[in-house]
Amino acid sequence: MVSFEALVNWTILVALISSTTSYLFMRYGTFRNIVLNLTDFTESDIQKIRGWIRWKL
């Protein structure tokens, strides 16, 4: 059985992740803009990753 403390910790963690995600999408709009603004990825890097993902799937 899961303890009450563990449930509270998971609830807080999920709330923090949800709030952070909402803030980032409100500020930058799209996942691509988030990646471009918060990392040193370039547009060509994103295209390479998208091509790799399509090739794998």
C-alpha positions in Angstrom: 0.0 0.0 0.0 1.2 3.5 -0.8 1.7 5.9 2.0 0.0 9.2 2.3 3.3 11.0 2.2 4.3 9.3 -1.1 1.0 10.4 -2.6 1.5 14.0 -1.5 5.1 14.0 -2.9 3.9 12.6 -6.3 1.0 15.1 -6.4 3.5 18.0 -5.8 5.8 16.7 -8.5 3.0 16.3 -11.0 1.7 19.8 -10.2 5.2 21.3 -10.7 5.8 19.6 -14.0 2.3 20.6 -15.2 2.8 24.2 -14.2 6.2 24.4 -15.8 4.9 22.9 -19.0 1.9 25.2 -19.2 4.2 28.2 -18.6 6.6 27.2 -21.3 3.8 26.7 -23.9 2.2 30.0 -23.0 5.5 31.8 -23.3 6.9 30.2 -26.4 3.9 28.7 -28.2 5.2 25.5 -29.7 7.6 22.7 -28.7 9.9 23.8 -31.5 10.2 27.3 -30.1 10.8 26.0 -26.6 13.7 23.9 -27.9 15.1 26.7 -30.0 15.0 29.2 -27.2 16.1 27.1 -24.2 18.8 25.0 -25.9 21.6 25.6 -28.4 19.8 23.5 -31.0 19.4 25.1 -34.5 16.6 24.6 -37.0 18.8 22.2 -38.9 19.4 20.1 -35.8 15.6 19.8 -35.3 15.2 18.7 -38.9 17.9 16.0 -38.4 16.2 14.7 -35.3 12.7 14.7 -37.0 14.2 12.7 -39.9 15.9 10.3 -37.5 12.6 9.8 -35.6 10.7 9.2 -38.8 13.3 6.7 -39.9 13.1 4.8 -36.6 9.3 4.7 -36.5 
